Amino acid sequence: MVKKIAVIAAVAAAVAAVAAAILAVCFRARRTREYYSFDFPADGE
């Protein structure tokens, strides 16, 4: 039981870390886009 909870917690932490990393990269890319001169397809430009 304890091992199962630990596995669930580890998986949840990993998912949260990946989601946070993706959000951080996207947020940073959008804020500093003018320095890198690349565009996102979602912007529709």
PyMOL commands that set and color helices and strands:
alter all, ss='L'
color gray80, all
select helices_A, chain A and resi 2-31+33-36+41-43
alter helices_A, ss='H'
color red, helices_A
deselect
rebuild
show_as cartoon
